[in-house]
Amino acid sequence: MDLVDFSMANNKWIQNIKMKKGAFTKQAAKVGKTPAQFQQTVLANTSRYSPTTVKRARLRKTLVSNKVRRTA
């Protein structure tokens, strides 16, 4: 997952992210948690997980919060 030109001024920053779709959900299922539970676990213990997993958890947090703001 490469973050290319990550700035909030760039309104289309999400299109520039190269990611494997479903990878975080698959990791969560592997440990028997929902993606939300796994996100909380990863962000609470960042030293126990790979940098890629931590980036995925942060990205999920960002995307979920953006979705909530748009629908509310």
mmCIF file of the N, C-alpha and C atoms, coordinates in Angstrom:
data_MODEL
# 
_entry.id   MODEL 
# 
loop_
_atom_site.group_PDB 
_atom_site.id 
_atom_site.type_symbol 
_atom_site.label_atom_id 
_atom_site.label_alt_id 
_atom_site.label_comp_id 
_atom_site.label_asym_id 
_atom_site.label_entity_id 
_atom_site.label_seq_id 
_atom_site.pdbx_PDB_ins_code 
_atom_site.Cartn_x 
_atom_site.Cartn_y 
_atom_site.Cartn_z 
_atom_site.occupancy 
_atom_site.B_iso_or_equiv 
_atom_site.pdbx_formal_charge 
_atom_site.auth_seq_id 
_atom_site.auth_comp_id 
_atom_site.auth_asym_id 
_atom_site.auth_atom_id 
_atom_site.pdbx_PDB_model_num 
ATOM 1   N N  . MET A 1 1  ? 0.852   -1.164  0.000  1.00 0.00 ? 1  MET A N  1 
ATOM 2   C CA . MET A 1 1  ? 0.000   0.000   0.000  1.00 0.00 ? 1  MET A CA 1 
ATOM 3   C C  . MET A 1 1  ? 0.894   1.221   0.000  1.00 0.00 ? 1  MET A C  1 
ATOM 4   N N  . ASP A 1 2  ? 0.905   1.971   -1.070 1.00 0.00 ? 2  ASP A N  1 
ATOM 5   C CA . ASP A 1 2  ? 1.700   3.187   -1.170 1.00 0.00 ? 2  ASP A CA 1 
ATOM 6   C C  . ASP A 1 2  ? 0.797   4.389   -1.061 1.00 0.00 ? 2  ASP A C  1 
ATOM 7   N N  . LEU A 1 3  ? 1.212   5.329   -0.234 1.00 0.00 ? 3  LEU A N  1 
ATOM 8   C CA . LEU A 1 3  ? 0.465   6.565   -0.133 1.00 0.00 ? 3  LEU A CA 1 
ATOM 9   C C  . LEU A 1 3  ? 1.137   7.578   -1.034 1.00 0.00 ? 3  LEU A C  1 
ATOM 10  N N  . VAL A 1 4  ? 0.488   7.893   -2.125 1.00 0.00 ? 4  VAL A N  1 
ATOM 11  C CA . VAL A 1 4  ? 1.039   8.803   -3.114 1.00 0.00 ? 4  VAL A CA 1 
ATOM 12  C C  . VAL A 1 4  ? 0.333   10.139  -2.982 1.00 0.00 ? 4  VAL A C  1 
ATOM 13  N N  . ASP A 1 5  ? 1.099   11.215  -2.767 1.00 0.00 ? 5  ASP A N  1 
ATOM 14  C CA . ASP A 1 5  ? 0.550   12.558  -2.657 1.00 0.00 ? 5  ASP A CA 1 
ATOM 15  C C  . ASP A 1 5  ? -0.603  12.596  -1.663 1.00 0.00 ? 5  ASP A C  1 
ATOM 16  N N  . PHE A 1 6  ? -0.342  12.162  -0.436 1.00 0.00 ? 6  PHE A N  1 
ATOM 17  C CA . PHE A 1 6  ? -1.377  12.124  0.593  1.00 0.00 ? 6  PHE A CA 1 
ATOM 18  C C  . PHE A 1 6  ? -1.499  13.503  1.217  1.00 0.00 ? 6  PHE A C  1 
ATOM 19  N N  . SER A 1 7  ? -2.471  14.242  0.765  1.00 0.00 ? 7  SER A N  1 
ATOM 20  C CA . SER A 1 7  ? -2.779  15.521  1.382  1.00 0.00 ? 7  SER A CA 1 
ATOM 21  C C  . SER A 1 7  ? -4.272  15.726  1.296  1.00 0.00 ? 7  SER A C  1 
ATOM 22  N N  . MET A 1 8  ? -4.809  16.338  2.300  1.00 0.00 ? 8  MET A N  1 
ATOM 23  C CA . MET A 1 8  ? -6.242  16.554  2.325  1.00 0.00 ? 8  MET A CA 1 
ATOM 24  C C  . MET A 1 8  ? -6.652  17.618  1.304  1.00 0.00 ? 8  MET A C  1 
ATOM 25  N N  . ALA A 1 9  ? -5.693  18.424  0.836  1.00 0.00 ? 9  ALA A N  1 
ATOM 26  C CA . ALA A 1 9  ? -6.000  19.399  -0.197 1.00 0.00 ? 9  ALA A CA 1 
ATOM 27  C C  . ALA A 1 9  ? -6.346  18.695  -1.508 1.00 0.00 ? 9  ALA A C  1 
ATOM 28  N N  . ASN A 1 10 ? -5.768  17.529  -1.686 1.00 0.00 ? 10 ASN A N  1 
ATOM 29  C CA . ASN A 1 10 ? -6.066  16.723  -2.874 1.00 0.00 ? 10 ASN A CA 1 
ATOM 30  C C  . ASN A 1 10 ? -7.333  15.924  -2.573 1.00 0.00 ? 10 ASN A C  1 
ATOM 31  N N  . ASN A 1 11 ? -8.463  16.359  -3.112 1.00 0.00 ? 11 ASN A N  1 
ATOM 32  C CA . ASN A 1 11 ? -9.748  15.730  -2.808 1.00 0.00 ? 11 ASN A CA 1 
ATOM 33  C C  . ASN A 1 11 ? -9.869  14.314  -3.338 1.00 0.00 ? 11 ASN A C  1 
ATOM 34  N N  . LYS A 1 12 ? -9.007  13.929  -4.249 1.00 0.00 ? 12 LYS A N  1 
ATOM 35  C CA . LYS A 1 12 ? -9.071  12.580  -4.818 1.00 0.00 ? 12 LYS A CA 1 
ATOM 36  C C  . LYS A 1 12 ? -7.910  11.715  -4.325 1.00 0.00 ? 12 LYS A C  1 
ATOM 37  N N  . TRP A 1 13 ? -7.470  11.933  -3.096 1.00 0.00 ? 13 TRP A N  1 
ATOM 38  C CA . TRP A 1 13 ? -6.321  11.195  -2.580 1.00 0.00 ? 13 TRP A CA 1 
ATOM 39  C C  . TRP A 1 13 ? -6.583  9.702   -2.499 1.00 0.00 ? 13 TRP A C  1 
ATOM 40  N N  . ILE A 1 14 ? -7.822  9.308   -2.287 1.00 0.00 ? 14 ILE A N  1 
ATOM 41  C CA . ILE A 1 14 ? -8.132  7.893   -2.135 1.00 0.00 ? 14 ILE A CA 1 
ATOM 42  C C  . ILE A 1 14 ? -7.904  7.124   -3.429 1.00 0.00 ? 14 ILE A C  1 
ATOM 43  N N  . GLN A 1 15 ? -8.083  7.769   -4.581 1.00 0.00 ? 15 GLN A N  1 
ATOM 44  C CA . GLN A 1 15 ? -7.856  7.086   -5.845 1.00 0.00 ? 15 GLN A CA 1 
ATOM 45  C C  . GLN A 1 15 ? -6.382  6.785   -6.065 1.00 0.00 ? 15 GLN A C  1 
ATOM 46  N N  . ASN A 1 16 ? -5.489  7.499   -5.363 1.00 0.00 ? 16 ASN A N  1 
ATOM 47  C CA . ASN A 1 16 ? -4.058  7.311   -5.533 1.00 0.00 ? 16 ASN A CA 1 
ATOM 48  C C  . ASN A 1 16 ? -3.478  6.217   -4.642 1.00 0.00 ? 16 ASN A C  1 
ATOM 49  N N  . ILE A 1 17 ? -4.281  5.663   -3.761 1.00 0.00 ? 17 ILE A N  1 
ATOM 50  C CA . ILE A 1 17 ? -3.784  4.629   -2.856 1.00 0.00 ? 17 ILE A CA 1 
ATOM 51  C C  . ILE A 1 17 ? -3.834  3.274   -3.550 1.00 0.00 ? 17 ILE A C  1 
ATOM 52  N N  . LYS A 1 18 ? -2.706  2.596   -3.539 1.00 0.00 ? 18 LYS A N  1 
ATOM 53  C CA . LYS A 1 18 ? -2.639  1.244   -4.101 1.00 0.00 ? 18 LYS A CA 1 
ATOM 54  C C  . LYS A 1 18 ? -2.752  0.267   -2.941 1.00 0.00 ? 18 LYS A C  1 
ATOM 55  N N  . MET A 1 19 ? -3.860  -0.483  -2.907 1.00 0.00 ? 19 MET A N  1 
ATOM 56  C CA . MET A 1 19 ? -4.070  -1.396  -1.797 1.00 0.00 ? 19 MET A CA 1 
ATOM 57  C C  . MET A 1 19 ? -4.676  -2.698  -2.283 1.00 0.00 ? 19 MET A C  1 
ATOM 58  N N  . LYS A 1 20 ? -4.502  -3.708  -1.482 1.00 0.00 ? 20 LYS A N  1 
ATOM 59  C CA . LYS A 1 20 ? -5.108  -5.000  -1.771 1.00 0.00 ? 20 LYS A CA 1 
ATOM 60  C C  . LYS A 1 20 ? -6.476  -5.015  -1.101 1.00 0.00 ? 20 LYS A C  1 
ATOM 61  N N  . LYS A 1 21 ? -7.513  -5.037  -1.906 1.00 0.00 ? 21 LYS A N  1 
ATOM 62  C CA . LYS A 1 21 ? -8.867  -4.991  -1.371 1.00 0.00 ? 21 LYS A CA 1 
ATOM 63  C C  . LYS A 1 21 ? -9.179  -6.265  -0.599 1.00 0.00 ? 21 LYS A C  1 
ATOM 64  N N  . GLY A 1 22 ? -9.730  -6.085  0.591  1.00 0.00 ? 22 GLY A N  1 
ATOM 65  C CA . GLY A 1 22 ? -10.132 -7.213  1.422  1.00 0.00 ? 22 GLY A CA 1 
ATOM 66  C C  . GLY A 1 22 ? -9.025  -7.801  2.281  1.00 0.00 ? 22 GLY A C  1 
ATOM 67  N N  . ALA A 1 23 ? -7.821  -7.268  2.182  1.00 0.00 ? 23 ALA A N  1 
ATOM 68  C CA . ALA A 1 23 ? -6.694  -7.838  2.935  1.00 0.00 ? 23 ALA A CA 1 
ATOM 69  C C  . ALA A 1 23 ? -6.878  -7.661  4.443  1.00 0.00 ? 23 ALA A C  1 
ATOM 70  N N  . PHE A 1 24 ? -7.329  -6.487  4.864  1.00 0.00 ? 24 PHE A N  1 
ATOM 71  C CA . PHE A 1 24 ? -7.509  -6.233  6.296  1.00 0.00 ? 24 PHE A CA 1 
ATOM 72  C C  . PHE A 1 24 ? -8.640  -7.092  6.852  1.00 0.00 ? 24 PHE A C  1 
ATOM 73  N N  . THR A 1 25 ? -9.711  -7.222  6.098  1.00 0.00 ? 25 THR A N  1 
ATOM 74  C CA . THR A 1 25 ? -10.836 -8.060  6.513  1.00 0.00 ? 25 THR A CA 1 
ATOM 75  C C  . THR A 1 25 ? -10.404 -9.519  6.624  1.00 0.00 ? 25 THR A C  1 
ATOM 76  N N  . LYS A 1 26 ? -9.573  -9.957  5.699  1.00 0.00 ? 26 LYS A N  1 
ATOM 77  C CA . LYS A 1 26 ? -9.068  -11.328 5.729  1.00 0.00 ? 26 LYS A CA 1 
ATOM 78  C C  . LYS A 1 26 ? -8.187  -11.553 6.960  1.00 0.00 ? 26 LYS A C  1 
ATOM 79  N N  . GLN A 1 27 ? -7.348  -10.565 7.285  1.00 0.00 ? 27 GLN A N  1 
ATOM 80  C CA . GLN A 1 27 ? -6.514  -10.677 8.485  1.00 0.00 ? 27 GLN A CA 1 
ATOM 81  C C  . GLN A 1 27 ? -7.387  -10.753 9.734  1.00 0.00 ? 27 GLN A C  1 
ATOM 82  N N  . ALA A 1 28 ? -8.430  -9.932  9.779  1.00 0.00 ? 28 ALA A N  1 
ATOM 83  C CA . ALA A 1 28 ? -9.331  -9.926  10.932 1.00 0.00 ? 28 ALA A CA 1 
ATOM 84  C C  . ALA A 1 28 ? -10.025 -11.279 11.081 1.00 0.00 ? 28 ALA A C  1 
ATOM 85  N N  . ALA A 1 29 ? -10.486 -11.831 9.977  1.00 0.00 ? 29 ALA A N  1 
ATOM 86  C CA . ALA A 1 29 ? -11.161 -13.127 10.020 1.00 0.00 ? 29 ALA A CA 1 
ATOM 87  C C  . ALA A 1 29 ? -10.219 -14.231 10.482 1.00 0.00 ? 29 ALA A C  1 
ATOM 88  N N  . LYS A 1 30 ? -8.953  -14.107 10.096 1.00 0.00 ? 30 LYS A N  1 
ATOM 89  C CA . LYS A 1 30 ? -7.962  -15.114 10.467 1.00 0.00 ? 30 LYS A CA 1 
ATOM 90  C C  . LYS A 1 30 ? -7.787  -15.208 11.983 1.00 0.00 ? 30 LYS A C  1 
ATOM 91  N N  . VAL A 1 31 ? -7.910  -14.066 12.681 1.00 0.00 ? 31 VAL A N  1 
ATOM 92  C CA . VAL A 1 31 ? -7.768  -14.065 14.138 1.00 0.00 ? 31 VAL A CA 1 
ATOM 93  C C  . VAL A 1 31 ? -9.127  -14.123 14.847 1.00 0.00 ? 31 VAL A C  1 
ATOM 94  N N  . GLY A 1 32 ? -10.204 -14.267 14.067 1.00 0.00 ? 32 GLY A N  1 
ATOM 95  C CA . GLY A 1 32 ? -11.535 -14.443 14.640 1.00 0.00 ? 32 GLY A CA 1 
ATOM 96  C C  . GLY A 1 32 ? -12.176 -13.168 15.146 1.00 0.00 ? 32 GLY A C  1 
ATOM 97  N N  . LYS A 1 33 ? -11.891 -12.044 14.496 1.00 0.00 ? 33 LYS A N  1 
ATOM 98  C CA . LYS A 1 33 ? -12.474 -10.766 14.906 1.00 0.00 ? 33 LYS A CA 1 
ATOM 99  C C  . LYS A 1 33 ? -13.120 -10.088 13.713 1.00 0.00 ? 33 LYS A C  1 
ATOM 100 N N  . THR A 1 34 ? -13.986 -9.140  14.015 1.00 0.00 ? 34 THR A N  1 
ATOM 101 C CA . THR A 1 34 ? -14.540 -8.305  12.957 1.00 0.00 ? 34 THR A CA 1 
ATOM 102 C C  . THR A 1 34 ? -13.472 -7.273  12.586 1.00 0.00 ? 34 THR A C  1 
ATOM 103 N N  . PRO A 1 35 ? -13.579 -6.649  11.422 1.00 0.00 ? 35 PRO A N  1 
ATOM 104 C CA . PRO A 1 35 ? -12.606 -5.618  11.063 1.00 0.00 ? 35 PRO A CA 1 
ATOM 105 C C  . PRO A 1 35 ? -12.540 -4.474  12.088 1.00 0.00 ? 35 PRO A C  1 
ATOM 106 N N  . ALA A 1 36 ? -13.672 -4.094  12.649 1.00 0.00 ? 36 ALA A N  1 
ATOM 107 C CA . ALA A 1 36 ? -13.693 -3.017  13.648 1.00 0.00 ? 36 ALA A CA 1 
ATOM 108 C C  . ALA A 1 36 ? -12.936 -3.427  14.916 1.00 0.00 ? 36 ALA A C  1 
ATOM 109 N N  . GLN A 1 37 ? -13.159 -4.650  15.375 1.00 0.00 ? 37 GLN A N  1 
ATOM 110 C CA . GLN A 1 37 ? -12.460 -5.143  16.562 1.00 0.00 ? 37 GLN A CA 1 
ATOM 111 C C  . GLN A 1 37 ? -10.966 -5.261  16.298 1.00 0.00 ? 37 GLN A C  1 
ATOM 112 N N  . PHE A 1 38 ? -10.619 -5.771  15.134 1.00 0.00 ? 38 PHE A N  1 
ATOM 113 C CA . PHE A 1 38 ? -9.210  -5.936  14.783 1.00 0.00 ? 38 PHE A CA 1 
ATOM 114 C C  . PHE A 1 38 ? -8.527  -4.579  14.658 1.00 0.00 ? 38 PHE A C  1 
ATOM 115 N N  . GLN A 1 39 ? -9.225  -3.602  14.109 1.00 0.00 ? 39 GLN A N  1 
ATOM 116 C CA . GLN A 1 39 ? -8.681  -2.243  13.998 1.00 0.00 ? 39 GLN A CA 1 
ATOM 117 C C  . GLN A 1 39 ? -8.334  -1.703  15.382 1.00 0.00 ? 39 GLN A C  1 
ATOM 118 N N  . GLN A 1 40 ? -9.233  -1.845  16.332 1.00 0.00 ? 40 GLN A N  1 
ATOM 119 C CA . GLN A 1 40 ? -8.981  -1.366  17.689 1.00 0.00 ? 40 GLN A CA 1 
ATOM 120 C C  . GLN A 1 40 ? -7.797  -2.082  18.322 1.00 0.00 ? 40 GLN A C  1 
ATOM 121 N N  . THR A 1 41 ? -7.712  -3.381  18.111 1.00 0.00 ? 41 THR A N  1 
ATOM 122 C CA . THR A 1 41 ? -6.614  -4.168  18.660 1.00 0.00 ? 41 THR A CA 1 
ATOM 123 C C  . THR A 1 41 ? -5.279  -3.727  18.076 1.00 0.00 ? 41 THR A C  1 
ATOM 124 N N  . VAL A 1 42 ? -5.240  -3.553  16.758 1.00 0.00 ? 42 VAL A N  1 
ATOM 125 C CA . VAL A 1 42 ? -4.000  -3.167  16.079 1.00 0.00 ? 42 VAL A CA 1 
ATOM 126 C C  . VAL A 1 42 ? -3.561  -1.781  16.524 1.00 0.00 ? 42 VAL A C  1 
ATOM 127 N N  . LEU A 1 43 ? -4.481  -0.827  16.560 1.00 0.00 ? 43 LEU A N  1 
ATOM 128 C CA . LEU A 1 43 ? -4.114  0.540   16.926 1.00 0.00 ? 43 LEU A CA 1 
ATOM 129 C C  . LEU A 1 43 ? -3.740  0.674   18.400 1.00 0.00 ? 43 LEU A C  1 
ATOM 130 N N  . ALA A 1 44 ? -4.238  -0.218  19.231 1.00 0.00 ? 44 ALA A N  1 
ATOM 131 C CA . ALA A 1 44 ? -3.875  -0.209  20.652 1.00 0.00 ? 44 ALA A CA 1 
ATOM 132 C C  . ALA A 1 44 ? -2.508  -0.845  20.895 1.00 0.00 ? 44 ALA A C  1 
ATOM 133 N N  . ASN A 1 45 ? -2.067  -1.719  19.982 1.00 0.00 ? 45 ASN A N  1 
ATOM 134 C CA . ASN A 1 45 ? -0.802  -2.447  20.147 1.00 0.00 ? 45 ASN A CA 1 
ATOM 135 C C  . ASN A 1 45 ? 0.011   -2.390  18.857 1.00 0.00 ? 45 ASN A C  1 
ATOM 136 N N  . THR A 1 46 ? 0.371   -1.207  18.408 1.00 0.00 ? 46 THR A N  1 
ATOM 137 C CA . THR A 1 46 ? 1.030   -1.063  17.111 1.00 0.00 ? 46 THR A CA 1 
ATOM 138 C C  . THR A 1 46 ? 2.377   -1.773  17.043 1.00 0.00 ? 46 THR A C  1 
ATOM 139 N N  . SER A 1 47 ? 3.052   -1.931  18.163 1.00 0.00 ? 47 SER A N  1 
ATOM 140 C CA . SER A 1 47 ? 4.366   -2.574  18.145 1.00 0.00 ? 47 SER A CA 1 
ATOM 141 C C  . SER A 1 47 ? 4.275   -4.083  17.896 1.00 0.00 ? 47 SER A C  1 
ATOM 142 N N  . ARG A 1 48 ? 3.112   -4.660  18.104 1.00 0.00 ? 48 ARG A N  1 
ATOM 143 C CA . ARG A 1 48 ? 2.938   -6.107  17.912 1.00 0.00 ? 48 ARG A CA 1 
ATOM 144 C C  . ARG A 1 48 ? 2.592   -6.487  16.482 1.00 0.00 ? 48 ARG A C  1 
ATOM 145 N N  . TYR A 1 49 ? 2.287   -5.502  15.639 1.00 0.00 ? 49 TYR A N  1 
ATOM 146 C CA . TYR A 1 49 ? 1.845   -5.778  14.275 1.00 0.00 ? 49 TYR A CA 1 
ATOM 147 C C  . TYR A 1 49 ? 2.789   -5.143  13.265 1.00 0.00 ? 49 TYR A C  1 
ATOM 148 N N  . SER A 1 50 ? 2.771   -5.667  12.054 1.00 0.00 ? 50 SER A N  1 
ATOM 149 C CA . SER A 1 50 ? 3.642   -5.149  11.000 1.00 0.00 ? 50 SER A CA 1 
ATOM 150 C C  . SER A 1 50 ? 3.212   -3.730  10.614 1.00 0.00 ? 50 SER A C  1 
ATOM 151 N N  . PRO A 1 51 ? 4.156   -2.951  10.075 1.00 0.00 ? 51 PRO A N  1 
ATOM 152 C CA . PRO A 1 51 ? 3.806   -1.591  9.634  1.00 0.00 ? 51 PRO A CA 1 
ATOM 153 C C  . PRO A 1 51 ? 2.674   -1.580  8.599  1.00 0.00 ? 51 PRO A C  1 
ATOM 154 N N  . THR A 1 52 ? 2.624   -2.579  7.751  1.00 0.00 ? 52 THR A N  1 
ATOM 155 C CA . THR A 1 52 ? 1.555   -2.655  6.749  1.00 0.00 ? 52 THR A CA 1 
ATOM 156 C C  . THR A 1 52 ? 0.195   -2.831  7.414  1.00 0.00 ? 52 THR A C  1 
ATOM 157 N N  . THR A 1 53 ? 0.113   -3.685  8.422  1.00 0.00 ? 53 THR A N  1 
ATOM 158 C CA . THR A 1 53 ? -1.144  -3.910  9.127  1.00 0.00 ? 53 THR A CA 1 
ATOM 159 C C  . THR A 1 53 ? -1.574  -2.643  9.857  1.00 0.00 ? 53 THR A C  1 
ATOM 160 N N  . VAL A 1 54 ? -0.637  -1.946  10.449 1.00 0.00 ? 54 VAL A N  1 
ATOM 161 C CA . VAL A 1 54 ? -0.950  -0.696  11.147 1.00 0.00 ? 54 VAL A CA 1 
ATOM 162 C C  . VAL A 1 54 ? -1.462  0.349   10.153 1.00 0.00 ? 54 VAL A C  1 
ATOM 163 N N  . LYS A 1 55 ? -0.840  0.427   8.982  1.00 0.00 ? 55 LYS A N  1 
ATOM 164 C CA . LYS A 1 55 ? -1.298  1.359   7.947  1.00 0.00 ? 55 LYS A CA 1 
ATOM 165 C C  . LYS A 1 55 ? -2.713  1.018   7.496  1.00 0.00 ? 55 LYS A C  1 
ATOM 166 N N  . ARG A 1 56 ? -2.981  -0.275  7.353  1.00 0.00 ? 56 ARG A N  1 
ATOM 167 C CA . ARG A 1 56 ? -4.318  -0.700  6.946  1.00 0.00 ? 56 ARG A CA 1 
ATOM 168 C C  . ARG A 1 56 ? -5.354  -0.334  8.010  1.00 0.00 ? 56 ARG A C  1 
ATOM 169 N N  . ALA A 1 57 ? -4.994  -0.496  9.275  1.00 0.00 ? 57 ALA A N  1 
ATOM 170 C CA . ALA A 1 57 ? -5.911  -0.151  10.363 1.00 0.00 ? 57 ALA A CA 1 
ATOM 171 C C  . ALA A 1 57 ? -6.182  1.352   10.375 1.00 0.00 ? 57 ALA A C  1 
ATOM 172 N N  . ARG A 1 58 ? -5.137  2.140   10.182 1.00 0.00 ? 58 ARG A N  1 
ATOM 173 C CA . ARG A 1 58 ? -5.321  3.599   10.140 1.00 0.00 ? 58 ARG A CA 1 
ATOM 174 C C  . ARG A 1 58 ? -6.164  4.019   8.945  1.00 0.00 ? 58 ARG A C  1 
ATOM 175 N N  . LEU A 1 59 ? -5.936  3.386   7.807  1.00 0.00 ? 59 LEU A N  1 
ATOM 176 C CA . LEU A 1 59 ? -6.714  3.695   6.616  1.00 0.00 ? 59 LEU A CA 1 
ATOM 177 C C  . LEU A 1 59 ? -8.184  3.345   6.843  1.00 0.00 ? 59 LEU A C  1 
ATOM 178 N N  . ARG A 1 60 ? -8.444  2.199   7.447  1.00 0.00 ? 60 ARG A N  1 
ATOM 179 C CA . ARG A 1 60 ? -9.822  1.804   7.725  1.00 0.00 ? 60 ARG A CA 1 
ATOM 180 C C  . ARG A 1 60 ? -10.485 2.811   8.649  1.00 0.00 ? 60 ARG A C  1 
ATOM 181 N N  . LYS A 1 61 ? -9.767  3.254   9.668  1.00 0.00 ? 61 LYS A N  1 
ATOM 182 C CA . LYS A 1 61 ? -10.301 4.244   10.602 1.00 0.00 ? 61 LYS A CA 1 
ATOM 183 C C  . LYS A 1 61 ? -10.668 5.531   9.857  1.00 0.00 ? 61 LYS A C  1 
ATOM 184 N N  . THR A 1 62 ? -9.790  5.978   8.959  1.00 0.00 ? 62 THR A N  1 
ATOM 185 C CA . THR A 1 62 ? -10.043 7.184   8.176  1.00 0.00 ? 62 THR A CA 1 
ATOM 186 C C  . THR A 1 62 ? -11.256 7.019   7.280  1.00 0.00 ? 62 THR A C  1 
ATOM 187 N N  . LEU A 1 63 ? -11.326 5.900   6.582  1.00 0.00 ? 63 LEU A N  1 
ATOM 188 C CA . LEU A 1 63 ? -12.423 5.683   5.648  1.00 0.00 ? 63 LEU A CA 1 
ATOM 189 C C  . LEU A 1 63 ? -13.763 5.544   6.358  1.00 0.00 ? 63 LEU A C  1 
ATOM 190 N N  . VAL A 1 64 ? -13.778 4.869   7.480  1.00 0.00 ? 64 VAL A N  1 
ATOM 191 C CA . VAL A 1 64 ? -15.026 4.701   8.225  1.00 0.00 ? 64 VAL A CA 1 
ATOM 192 C C  . VAL A 1 64 ? -15.481 6.051   8.778  1.00 0.00 ? 64 VAL A C  1 
ATOM 193 N N  . SER A 1 65 ? -14.566 6.857   9.291  1.00 0.00 ? 65 SER A N  1 
ATOM 194 C CA . SER A 1 65 ? -14.955 8.159   9.841  1.00 0.00 ? 65 SER A CA 1 
ATOM 195 C C  . SER A 1 65 ? -15.444 9.088   8.730  1.00 0.00 ? 65 SER A C  1 
ATOM 196 N N  . ASN A 1 66 ? -14.841 9.019   7.539  1.00 0.00 ? 66 ASN A N  1 
ATOM 197 C CA . ASN A 1 66 ? -15.313 9.822   6.416  1.00 0.00 ? 66 ASN A CA 1 
ATOM 198 C C  . ASN A 1 66 ? -16.705 9.396   5.979  1.00 0.00 ? 66 ASN A C  1 
ATOM 199 N N  . LYS A 1 67 ? -16.954 8.104   5.992  1.00 0.00 ? 67 LYS A N  1 
ATOM 200 C CA . LYS A 1 67 ? -18.258 7.591   5.590  1.00 0.00 ? 67 LYS A CA 1 
ATOM 201 C C  . LYS A 1 67 ? -19.330 8.058   6.577  1.00 0.00 ? 67 LYS A C  1 
ATOM 202 N N  . VAL A 1 68 ? -19.033 8.032   7.861  1.00 0.00 ? 68 VAL A N  1 
ATOM 203 C CA . VAL A 1 68 ? -19.991 8.457   8.884  1.00 0.00 ? 68 VAL A CA 1 
ATOM 204 C C  . VAL A 1 68 ? -20.298 9.945   8.722  1.00 0.00 ? 68 VAL A C  1 
ATOM 205 N N  . ARG A 1 69 ? -19.269 10.758  8.467  1.00 0.00 ? 69 ARG A N  1 
ATOM 206 C CA . ARG A 1 69 ? -19.479 12.196  8.297  1.00 0.00 ? 69 ARG A CA 1 
ATOM 207 C C  . ARG A 1 69 ? -20.359 12.500  7.094  1.00 0.00 ? 69 ARG A C  1 
ATOM 208 N N  . ARG A 1 70 ? -20.183 11.750  6.019  1.00 0.00 ? 70 ARG A N  1 
ATOM 209 C CA . ARG A 1 70 ? -20.954 12.006  4.799  1.00 0.00 ? 70 ARG A CA 1 
ATOM 210 C C  . ARG A 1 70 ? -22.420 11.621  4.955  1.00 0.00 ? 70 ARG A C  1 
ATOM 211 N N  . THR A 1 71 ? -22.690 10.545  5.689  1.00 0.00 ? 71 THR A N  1 
ATOM 212 C CA . THR A 1 71 ? -24.053 10.059  5.797  1.00 0.00 ? 71 THR A CA 1 
ATOM 213 C C  . THR A 1 71 ? -24.819 10.756  6.919  1.00 0.00 ? 71 THR A C  1 
ATOM 214 N N  . ALA A 1 72 ? -24.140 11.372  7.848  1.00 0.00 ? 72 ALA A N  1 
ATOM 215 C CA . ALA A 1 72 ? -24.825 12.015  8.983  1.00 0.00 ? 72 ALA A CA 1 
ATOM 216 C C  . ALA A 1 72 ? -25.338 13.383  8.630  1.00 0.00 ? 72 ALA A C  1 
# 
